């Protein structure tokens, strides 16, 4: 009678394996998103509802402004692991933003319908000044995803850093969950 328990064990193992997929998602299908161990897939900007603002706009040159960006996941559970990729684009140049000094990222898992936010902080520059970047658009990409989406910039020129004229005086925060 030992054959019956062995057959049941083999059948159970076979059933468990059919529920697995090579990407760890359990979907059994090919998922083009990069896998994140134990937490589904890397979040993709195309699967997010993105809201830029409302902003605390810097009213004059030298003032600091803050622009919150809220990302609501519209797809399967995914993971944000790292900092947002943000580029400020002018007519003839662009600049990538770094995380705010001393900021540390944390891995954040978003279920469908949940949201995360980050803040872009900038110093307003003087219109037409050589050290200012006359930003026209803002590109946002999620860590590990590669693809970016472009959004209109309506917050005025961004001041350059005094230690590096081509580098804008702007940074991004880490992702944080929205709500409970």
C-alpha positions in Angstrom: 0.0 0.0 0.0 3.0 2.4 -0.1 2.4 3.1 -3.7 -0.8 5.2 -3.0 0.9 7.8 -0.7 3.8 8.1 -3.1 1.4 8.6 -6.1 -0.5 11.3 -4.1 2.7 13.1 -3.2 3.9 13.0 -6.9 0.5 14.3 -8.0 0.5 17.1 -5.5 4.0 18.2 -6.5 3.0 18.2 -10.2 0.0 20.4 -9.5 2.2 22.8 -7.5 4.7 23.1 -10.3 2.0 23.8 -12.9 1.0 26.9 -11.0 4.6 28.3 -11.3 6.0 30.4 -14.1 9.6 31.3 -15.0 9.0 34.9 -13.8 7.8 34.0 -10.3 4.4 35.7 -10.9 2.4 32.4 -10.8 0.6 33.5 -14.0 2.1 30.8 -16.1 2.3 33.3 -19.0 5.1 35.4 -20.3 5.3 38.7 -18.5 7.6 41.3 -20.0 8.1 43.1 -16.7 11.2 42.4 -14.7 10.7 40.1 -11.8 11.4 41.3 -8.2 12.0 38.4 -5.8 8.9 37.7 -3.7 7.1 40.9 -4.7 5.7 40.4 -8.2 7.1 42.6 -10.9 8.8 46.0 -11.3 6.2 48.8 -11.6 5.8 50.2 -15.1 4.9 53.9 -15.8 2.4 52.7 -18.4 0.5 50.8 -15.8 0.2 53.9 -13.5 -2.3 56.7 -13.3 0.2 59.6 -12.8 -0.8 63.0 -11.3 1.8 65.8 -11.3 0.9 68.4 -8.8 -0.8 70.4 -7.5 2.4 72.2 -6.9 3.7 74.6 -4.3 5.2 76.7 -7.0 8.3 78.9 -6.4 6.9 82.4 -7.2 10.2 84.2 -7.8 13.9 83.5 -8.7 15.7 82.0 -5.8 12.5 80.6 -4.2 12.0 76.9 -3.6 9.0 75.0 -5.0 7.7 71.4 -4.4 5.9 69.3 -7.0 4.3 66.1 -5.6 3.9 63.3 -8.1 1.3 60.6 -7.3 1.4 57.2 -8.9 -1.7 54.9 -8.7 -1.2 51.3 -9.8 -3.8 50.3 -12.4 -2.5 46.8 -12.9 -1.3 43.7 -11.0 0.8 44.1 -7.8 4.2 45.6 -8.5 7.3 46.9 -6.7 9.1 50.2 -6.6 12.7 49.6 -5.6 14.9 52.7 -5.9 14.3 56.3 -6.8 12.2 57.8 -9.6 14.0 58.7 -12.7 13.3 62.4 -13.5 14.7 64.4 -16.4 14.0 68.1 -16.9 14.0 69.0 -20.6 14.6 72.4 -22.2 14.5 73.2 -25.9 18.2 72.3 -26.5 19.3 70.5 -23.3 18.1 68.2 -20.5 19.3 67.3 -17.0 18.7 64.2 -14.9 17.8 64.8 -11.2 19.5 63.1 -8.3 17.9 62.1 -5.0 17.7 64.7 -2.3 20.9 64.7 -0.2 20.7 62.1 2.6 17.6 60.5 1.2 17.4 56.7 1.3 15.0 54.6 -0.8 12.9 51.8 0.5 11.3 48.9 -1.4 7.5 49.6 -1.8 5.0 47.1 -3.1 1.8 48.5 -4.7 -1.3 46.4 -5.0 -3.8 47.3 -7.8 -5.5 50.6 -6.9 -2.9 51.7 -4.3 -0.7 54.7 -4.7 2.7 56.0 -3.9 4.1 59.6 -4.1 7.4 61.4 -4.4 8.3 65.0 -4.4 10.4 67.0 -6.9 11.9 70.0 -5.2 13.5 72.8 -7.3 14.8 76.4 -7.0 13.3 78.8 -9.5 15.8 80.5 -11.8 15.8 83.8 -13.5 14.1 83.8 -16.9 16.8 84.1 -19.7 19.7 83.7 -17.3 22.6 81.6 -18.5 22.7 79.5 -15.3 18.9 78.7 -15.6 17.4 75.8 -17.4 14.2 76.9 -19.2 12.3 73.7 -18.7 9.6 72.7 -21.1 8.8 69.1 -20.1 9.4 66.7 -17.3 10.1 63.0 -18.0 9.3 60.4 -15.3 10.5 56.8 -15.3 10.2 54.2 -12.6 13.3 52.4 -11.2 14.3 49.4 -13.3 11.6 50.0 -15.9 13.4 52.1 -18.5 10.3 53.6 -20.2 9.5 57.2 -19.3 6.4 59.4 -19.8 6.6 63.1 -20.6 4.6 65.9 -18.8 4.3 69.6 -19.4 6.4 71.8 -17.1 4.7 75.1 -16.2 6.7 76.1 -13.1 9.2 78.5 -14.6 13.0 78.1 -15.2 15.1 76.1 -12.8 18.2 77.6 -11.3 21.5 75.9 -11.9 23.8 74.9 -9.0 26.6 77.3 -8.4 29.1 74.4 -8.2 28.0 73.0 -11.6 26.3 75.4 -14.0 24.7 72.6 -16.2 23.3 70.9 -13.2 19.8 72.2 -12.0 19.2 73.0 -8.4 16.5 70.3 -8.1 16.1 66.8 -6.6 13.6 64.0 -6.0 12.5 62.4 -2.8 12.1 58.7 -2.2 8.7 57.0 -2.8 6.3 56.8 0.1 2.9 55.1 0.3 -0.3 57.2 0.1 -2.9 56.6 2.8 -2.8 53.8 5.3 
